[in-house]
Amino acid sequence: MLTREDDVDAHALRNRGWTISAIARHLGHDRKTIRAYLNGRVAGERARSGEDPFKPFVDYVRARLVEDPHLWSSTLCDELAGLGYVQSYATLTRQIRARGLRPPCEACRPARGRATAVIEHPPGEETQWDWLELPDPPPSWGWGRSALLFVGALAHSGRWRGVLAESMDQPHVIDGLDRVARRLGGLTQLWRFDRMATVCHPASGRVTASFAAVVKHYGVSVAICPPRHGNRKGVVEKANHTAAQRWWRTLGDDVTVEAAQAALDRLCEDRFDQRPRVIDGVRDSVAAHAQRERLRPVPPVPFPATVTVERRVTANARVAYRGNFYSVPPELAAAAVTVTVRLGDRHLDIVTAGGIVIARHRLAADGAGVVIADHGHVTALNSAALAAFTDSAPHRSKQRIPPGPAAQAAAAVLRGDPAPEATVVDLARYAEAANGRNTLT
């Protein structure tokens, strides 16, 4: 067998007019070998010495894999065994790979490797929305195994913003839509979602009645992505990737929710909005491209959805909500309560497990770090703290404290001891002793 270098030299010498015998002597090979390569034999490939034993089964294997691209090779090997196949399973898999017998399943095939088209996004036309699940939040947040980030991205310029949320329910979706839209600078003509159950019916893709009222409030249209077409909203998918790798990955364990949100907002403004992009032949920053989108203003008040979150009252009768603390009566310390906020209102309610509103407070700005306390709650907390206060020295571990009268009486009852007879005093004896006395001594 000739190497590729010898094969190239043999063809070059033949083109110069050398005879096959001369080429064979020069390269040190047999004349029949030189002649075979000059006649078209491929260098580096050894011809099979006998008949291909797999060839009779090629048509059957190809037909079965066209019918079922996910058919296991072991199952196919079992079928071929009944048709006279005697080679090994490893030979079968090697032949399938070498001959390219297994076609790709287009229904399951990802976008990578297939032909794609660039989707045009005119300025001000579309905002793409998506949830991003972030693993392992700081334990101090109390959010469990994952945190949620609701992300919105302008499809034309690529500007994006995100807000942290405690739940994926519809009130949190509406709250996220309003907060992100204000951070983006306005509204586009269209909002694009995947098949979120809070936005549409996942099976049909039709917008739910409750969410239809939301989009009417904001005056936008809704587009639902076809199933299993994540690349249709690739702008927000890339924003999710950026948020996970450049913000969440380096977030410290001692960071609060509000500090994490503020850090994300700063990163978006200082870094991501300043990256250069070429759009329609114009090279400028993302922020400059976003300014040219001419977004419509967001309504002055959000859609009036009611956001509810579960909280645990602290020992000093405070309830935490978005970076602030709100007071409750002191008897609810360590109790589970629900904080309800109607978007657009300037107050929040704190509700007990029985559904009773036990406190209503003025809503402070998110992350302000203030304490909103009712005067009655403060007075009751001070009274309870003073009532529980004592200046008595704590008991020593080796102090002697014998059973008192009450404990002794209870022990007598347990032992069955007879009750002591009560002493009856006759007042006539006092009168008899007093007769005949004219002094007090």
C-alpha positions as CSV (number, residue, x, y, z in Angstrom):
1,M,0.0,0.0,0.0
2,L,1.3,3.4,-0.9
3,T,1.3,6.4,1.4
4,R,-0.3,9.5,0.2
5,E,3.1,11.1,-0.4
6,D,4.2,8.1,-2.6
7,D,0.9,8.3,-4.4
8,V,1.5,12.0,-5.2
9,D,5.1,11.3,-6.3
10,A,4.0,8.5,-8.6
11,H,1.4,10.7,-10.4
12,A,3.9,13.5,-10.7
13,L,6.6,11.2,-12.2
14,R,4.0,9.7,-14.5
15,N,3.1,13.1,-15.8
16,R,6.8,13.7,-16.5
17,G,6.9,10.7,-18.8
18,W,8.4,8.1,-16.5
19,T,7.6,4.5,-17.2
20,I,5.8,2.4,-14.5
21,S,8.9,0.2,-14.1
22,A,11.1,3.3,-13.5
23,I,8.6,4.7,-11.0
24,A,8.5,1.3,-9.2
25,R,12.2,1.2,-8.9
26,H,12.4,4.8,-7.7
27,L,9.8,4.4,-5.0
28,G,10.7,0.8,-4.1
29,H,7.3,-0.8,-4.8
30,D,6.0,-3.5,-7.2
31,R,4.9,-2.5,-10.7
32,K,1.4,-3.9,-10.2
33,T,1.0,-1.7,-7.1
34,I,2.1,1.4,-9.0
35,R,-0.2,0.6,-11.9
36,A,-3.2,0.1,-9.5
37,Y,-2.7,3.6,-7.9
38,L,-2.2,5.3,-11.3
39,N,-5.5,3.7,-12.4
40,G,-7.4,5.2,-9.5
41,R,-6.8,3.3,-6.3
42,V,-7.0,5.7,-3.3
43,A,-4.0,6.0,-1.1
44,G,-4.4,5.2,2.6
45,E,-7.4,2.8,2.1
46,R,-6.9,-0.9,2.0
47,A,-9.3,-2.8,-0.3
48,R,-11.5,-5.4,1.5
49,S,-10.0,-8.9,0.9
50,G,-13.4,-10.6,0.7
51,E,-17.1,-9.9,0.3
52,D,-18.7,-7.3,2.7
53,P,-20.8,-9.4,5.2
54,F,-22.8,-6.3,6.3
55,K,-23.9,-5.3,2.8
56,P,-27.0,-7.5,2.7
57,F,-28.4,-5.8,5.8
58,V,-27.8,-2.2,4.7
59,D,-31.2,-1.7,3.1
60,Y,-33.1,-3.1,6.1
61,V,-31.1,-1.0,8.6
62,R,-31.6,2.1,6.6
63,A,-35.3,1.6,6.3
64,R,-35.8,0.9,10.0
65,L,-33.8,4.0,11.0
66,V,-35.8,6.2,8.6
67,E,-39.0,4.9,10.2
68,D,-37.7,5.4,13.7
69,P,-34.5,7.6,14.1
70,H,-34.5,6.9,17.8
71,L,-34.5,3.1,17.5
72,W,-31.8,1.6,19.8
73,S,-29.0,-0.1,18.1
74,S,-29.3,-3.0,20.5
75,T,-33.0,-3.5,19.5
76,L,-32.0,-3.3,15.9
77,C,-29.3,-5.9,16.5
78,D,-32.0,-8.2,18.0
79,E,-34.1,-7.8,14.8
80,L,-31.1,-8.5,12.6
81,A,-30.3,-11.7,14.5
82,G,-33.5,-13.2,13.3
83,L,-32.6,-12.3,9.8
84,G,-29.3,-14.1,9.8
85,Y,-27.0,-11.4,11.1
86,V,-24.1,-13.1,12.9
87,Q,-21.7,-10.2,13.5
88,S,-21.3,-8.3,16.8
89,Y,-23.2,-5.3,18.2
90,A,-20.0,-3.2,18.0
91,T,-19.8,-4.0,14.3
92,L,-23.4,-2.9,13.8
93,T,-22.9,0.5,15.5
94,R,-19.6,1.0,13.6
95,Q,-21.3,0.3,10.3
96,I,-24.2,2.6,11.1
97,R,-21.8,5.5,11.8
98,A,-19.5,4.8,8.9
99,R,-22.3,4.5,6.4
100,G,-24.4,7.3,7.8
101,L,-27.5,5.1,8.1
102,R,-29.1,6.9,11.0
103,P,-30.8,10.2,9.8
104,P,-31.1,13.2,12.1
105,C,-34.6,13.6,13.7
106,E,-35.7,17.0,12.6
107,A,-38.3,17.2,15.4
108,C,-35.6,16.8,18.0
109,R,-32.7,18.3,16.2
110,P,-31.4,21.5,17.8
111,A,-30.9,24.7,15.8
112,R,-27.1,24.2,15.8
113,G,-25.9,22.6,12.6
114,R,-29.0,23.4,10.5
115,A,-29.7,26.3,8.2
116,T,-31.1,29.4,10.0
117,A,-32.4,32.7,8.8
118,V,-31.8,36.1,10.4
119,I,-35.0,37.5,11.8
120,E,-35.5,41.2,11.1
121,H,-36.5,43.3,14.2
122,P,-37.6,46.8,13.2
123,P,-37.0,49.4,15.9
124,G,-39.7,49.7,18.5
125,E,-41.5,46.5,17.3
126,E,-40.8,43.7,19.8
127,T,-39.9,43.0,23.4
128,Q,-39.0,39.4,24.3
129,W,-39.7,38.0,27.8
130,D,-38.5,34.9,29.6
131,W,-37.9,33.4,33.1
132,L,-34.4,32.5,34.2
133,E,-34.0,30.0,37.0
134,L,-30.8,30.7,39.0
135,P,-29.5,27.9,41.2
136,D,-28.2,28.1,44.8
137,P,-29.3,31.6,46.0
138,P,-27.7,32.9,49.2
139,P,-29.2,31.1,52.2
140,S,-30.2,34.4,53.9
141,W,-32.8,35.0,51.1
142,G,-34.8,32.1,52.3
143,W,-35.8,31.2,48.7
144,G,-34.9,27.6,48.7
145,R,-32.8,25.9,46.0
146,S,-33.3,28.4,43.2
147,A,-34.0,32.1,42.5
148,L,-36.1,33.5,39.7
149,L,-35.2,36.3,37.3
150,F,-37.8,37.8,34.9
151,V,-35.9,39.2,31.9
152,G,-37.1,41.5,29.1
153,A,-35.1,42.4,26.1
154,L,-35.6,44.8,23.2
155,A,-35.3,42.7,20.1
156,H,-33.9,45.5,17.9
157,S,-31.2,47.1,20.0
158,G,-30.5,44.2,22.4
159,R,-31.0,46.3,25.6
160,W,-32.3,44.1,28.4
161,R,-33.2,44.3,32.1
162,G,-34.2,41.8,34.7
163,V,-36.0,41.8,38.1
164,L,-35.8,39.2,40.8
165,A,-39.0,37.5,41.8
166,E,-40.1,35.0,44.4
167,S,-42.7,33.2,42.3
168,M,-43.7,32.6,38.7
169,D,-47.4,33.2,39.3
170,Q,-49.3,35.8,37.2
171,P,-49.1,38.7,39.7
172,H,-45.4,38.4,39.8
173,V,-45.3,38.2,36.0
174,I,-47.4,41.4,35.8
175,D,-45.2,43.1,38.4
176,G,-42.1,42.1,36.4
177,L,-43.5,43.3,33.1
178,D,-44.2,46.7,34.5
179,R,-40.9,47.1,36.4
180,V,-38.8,45.9,33.4
181,A,-40.7,48.0,30.9
182,R,-40.0,51.1,32.9
183,R,-36.3,50.2,33.2
184,L,-36.2,49.7,29.4
185,G,-37.6,53.1,28.8
186,G,-41.0,52.3,27.4
187,L,-43.2,49.9,25.5
188,T,-42.8,48.3,22.1
189,Q,-45.7,47.3,19.8
190,L,-45.4,43.6,20.6
191,W,-44.6,41.4,23.5
192,R,-43.2,37.9,22.7
193,F,-43.4,35.0,25.2
194,D,-42.9,31.3,25.1
195,R,-45.8,29.1,26.2
196,M,-46.0,30.3,29.8
197,A,-49.1,29.0,31.6
198,T,-49.6,32.5,33.2
199,V,-49.8,34.1,29.7
200,C,-51.4,31.5,27.5
201,H,-52.8,28.0,27.4
202,P,-49.7,25.9,26.7
203,A,-51.4,23.4,24.5
204,S,-53.1,25.8,22.1
205,G,-51.0,29.0,22.6
206,R,-54.1,31.1,23.0
207,V,-53.9,34.0,25.5
208,T,-55.7,33.5,28.7
209,A,-58.6,35.8,29.6
210,S,-56.8,37.2,32.7
211,F,-53.7,38.1,30.8
212,A,-55.7,39.6,27.9
213,A,-56.8,42.4,30.4
214,V,-53.1,43.0,31.2
215,V,-52.1,43.6,27.6
216,K,-55.1,45.8,27.0
217,H,-54.0,47.9,29.9
218,Y,-50.5,48.4,28.4
219,G,-51.8,48.7,24.8
220,V,-49.5,46.0,23.3
221,S,-50.0,42.9,21.1
222,V,-48.9,39.4,22.2
223,A,-47.0,36.8,20.1
224,I,-46.5,33.3,21.4
225,C,-43.5,31.3,20.1
226,P,-44.2,28.0,18.4
227,P,-43.5,25.0,20.6
228,R,-39.8,23.9,20.8
229,H,-38.6,27.0,18.9
230,G,-36.5,28.7,21.5
231,N,-34.3,30.4,18.9
232,R,-37.4,32.5,17.9
233,K,-36.6,34.7,20.9
234,G,-32.9,34.5,20.8
235,V,-32.3,38.0,22.1
236,V,-33.7,37.3,25.5
237,E,-32.1,33.8,25.6
238,K,-28.7,35.5,25.1
239,A,-29.5,38.0,27.8
240,N,-30.3,35.0,30.1
241,H,-26.9,33.5,29.4
242,T,-25.2,36.8,30.1
243,A,-27.0,37.3,33.4
244,A,-26.1,33.9,34.6
245,Q,-22.4,34.1,33.7
246,R,-21.5,37.8,34.3
247,W,-23.8,38.6,37.3
248,W,-25.1,35.6,39.1
249,R,-21.9,33.5,38.9
250,T,-19.9,36.0,41.0
251,L,-22.7,37.1,43.5
252,G,-21.6,36.9,47.1
253,D,-23.3,34.9,49.9
254,D,-23.7,38.0,52.0
255,V,-25.6,40.0,49.4
256,T,-29.3,40.8,50.1
257,V,-32.0,40.6,47.4
258,E,-32.2,44.3,47.0
259,A,-28.4,44.7,46.8
260,A,-28.3,41.9,44.1
261,Q,-31.0,43.7,42.2
262,A,-29.2,47.0,42.4
263,A,-25.9,45.4,41.2
264,L,-27.7,43.9,38.2
265,D,-29.2,47.3,37.3
266,R,-25.8,49.0,37.5
267,L,-24.1,46.2,35.4
268,C,-26.7,46.6,32.7
269,E,-26.3,50.4,32.6
270,D,-22.5,50.6,32.9
271,R,-21.4,47.6,30.9
272,F,-24.1,45.9,28.8
273,D,-25.7,49.2,27.5
274,Q,-22.2,50.5,26.5
275,R,-21.2,47.6,24.3
276,P,-20.9,48.5,20.6
277,R,-23.2,47.0,18.0
278,V,-23.6,47.5,14.3
279,I,-27.3,47.8,13.3
280,D,-28.3,48.7,9.7
281,G,-24.8,49.8,9.0
282,V,-24.6,52.2,12.0
283,R,-22.0,51.4,14.7
284,D,-23.1,52.7,18.1
285,S,-23.7,51.6,21.7
286,V,-26.7,49.5,22.7
287,A,-28.0,52.5,24.7
288,A,-27.8,54.8,21.6
289,H,-29.6,52.2,19.5
290,A,-32.3,51.9,22.2
291,Q,-32.8,55.6,22.2
292,R,-33.6,55.5,18.5
293,E,-36.4,52.9,19.0
294,R,-38.9,55.6,20.0
295,L,-40.7,53.5,22.6
296,R,-44.2,54.4,23.8
297,P,-44.5,55.6,27.4
298,V,-45.6,53.1,30.1
299,P,-49.0,53.8,31.7
300,P,-48.6,56.0,34.9
301,V,-50.0,53.2,37.1
302,P,-49.4,49.4,36.8
303,F,-52.1,46.9,36.1
304,P,-53.9,46.4,39.5
305,A,-52.8,42.9,40.2
306,T,-52.3,41.7,43.8
307,V,-48.9,40.3,44.7
308,T,-48.8,38.0,47.7
309,V,-45.7,36.6,49.5
310,E,-45.3,34.5,52.6
311,R,-43.3,35.9,55.5
312,R,-42.2,34.9,59.1
313,V,-42.5,37.6,61.8
314,T,-39.3,38.4,63.5
315,A,-38.7,38.4,67.3
316,N,-39.2,42.2,67.4
317,A,-42.5,42.0,65.6
318,R,-41.3,43.1,62.2
319,V,-42.1,41.8,58.7
320,A,-39.5,42.2,55.9
321,Y,-40.7,43.1,52.4
322,R,-38.4,44.3,49.6
323,G,-35.7,45.8,51.8
324,N,-37.9,47.4,54.4
325,F,-39.6,46.3,57.7
326,Y,-43.2,46.7,58.7
327,S,-44.5,46.3,62.3
328,V,-47.2,43.9,63.5
329,P,-48.7,43.3,67.0
330,P,-46.0,41.7,69.3
331,E,-48.2,38.6,70.0
332,L,-47.5,37.5,66.4
333,A,-43.7,37.2,66.9
334,A,-42.5,34.1,65.0
335,A,-45.9,33.6,63.3
336,A,-46.4,33.0,59.6
337,V,-48.1,35.9,57.8
338,T,-48.9,36.9,54.2
339,V,-48.0,40.3,52.8
340,T,-50.3,41.5,50.0
341,V,-49.6,44.4,47.8
342,R,-52.0,45.7,45.1
343,L,-49.8,47.1,42.3
344,G,-50.3,50.9,42.0
345,D,-51.4,51.3,45.6
346,R,-49.4,53.1,48.2
347,H,-49.9,50.7,51.0
348,L,-49.5,47.0,51.9
349,D,-51.6,44.7,54.1
350,I,-50.3,42.0,56.4
351,V,-52.7,39.1,56.8
352,T,-52.7,36.3,59.3
353,A,-53.1,32.6,58.4
354,G,-56.8,32.9,59.2
355,G,-57.2,35.7,56.6
356,I,-57.5,38.6,59.0
357,V,-55.8,41.9,58.1
358,I,-53.9,42.8,61.2
359,A,-51.8,45.7,59.8
360,R,-51.8,48.2,57.0
361,H,-48.8,50.3,56.3
362,R,-47.6,53.0,53.9
363,L,-45.5,51.3,51.2
364,A,-41.8,52.4,51.3
365,A,-39.5,52.5,48.3
366,D,-37.9,49.2,47.5
367,G,-34.5,48.8,49.2
368,A,-34.8,52.0,51.3
369,G,-33.9,50.1,54.5
370,V,-36.5,51.9,56.6
371,V,-38.8,50.6,59.4
372,I,-42.5,51.5,59.1
373,A,-44.0,51.0,62.5
374,D,-47.5,51.8,63.9
375,H,-47.6,53.7,67.1
376,G,-49.9,51.2,68.7
377,H,-47.6,48.3,67.7
378,V,-44.6,50.1,69.2
379,T,-46.4,50.8,72.5
380,A,-47.6,47.2,72.8
381,L,-44.1,45.9,72.0
382,N,-42.6,48.1,74.7
383,S,-45.2,47.0,77.2
384,A,-44.7,43.3,76.4
385,A,-40.9,43.7,76.6
386,L,-41.1,45.5,80.0
387,A,-43.6,42.9,81.4
388,A,-41.2,40.1,80.5
389,F,-38.2,42.0,82.0
390,T,-36.9,41.0,85.4
391,D,-33.9,42.1,87.5
392,S,-33.8,38.8,89.4
393,A,-30.5,37.0,89.3
394,P,-30.6,33.8,87.3
395,H,-30.7,30.5,89.1
396,R,-27.4,28.9,89.8
397,S,-27.0,25.3,88.7
398,K,-26.2,24.1,92.2
399,Q,-28.7,26.2,94.1
400,R,-30.8,24.4,96.8
401,I,-34.5,24.9,96.3
402,P,-36.6,22.4,98.4
403,P,-40.3,21.7,97.7
404,G,-42.5,24.4,98.9
405,P,-45.9,24.2,100.7
406,A,-47.9,23.8,97.5
407,A,-45.6,21.0,96.3
408,Q,-45.8,19.3,99.7
409,A,-49.6,19.4,99.7
410,A,-49.7,17.9,96.2
411,A,-47.3,15.2,97.3
412,A,-49.5,14.4,100.3
413,V,-52.5,13.9,98.0
414,L,-50.4,11.6,95.8
415,R,-49.3,9.5,98.8
416,G,-52.9,9.3,100.2
417,D,-52.0,11.0,103.5
418,P,-55.1,12.2,105.5
419,A,-55.8,15.8,105.2
420,P,-54.9,17.8,108.4
421,E,-57.9,18.7,110.6
422,A,-58.8,22.4,110.5
423,T,-58.5,24.2,113.9
424,V,-61.8,25.8,115.0
425,V,-61.5,28.8,117.3
426,D,-64.4,29.4,119.7
427,L,-64.9,33.2,120.2
428,A,-66.7,32.6,123.5
429,R,-63.3,31.8,125.1
430,Y,-62.0,35.2,124.0
431,A,-65.1,36.9,125.6
432,E,-64.6,34.9,128.9
433,A,-61.0,35.9,129.1
434,A,-61.8,39.6,128.5
435,N,-64.4,39.8,131.3
436,G,-63.1,41.5,134.5
437,R,-60.2,43.1,132.8
438,N,-59.9,46.9,132.7
439,T,-56.5,47.2,131.1
440,L,-55.0,46.2,127.7
441,T,-52.0,44.6,129.3
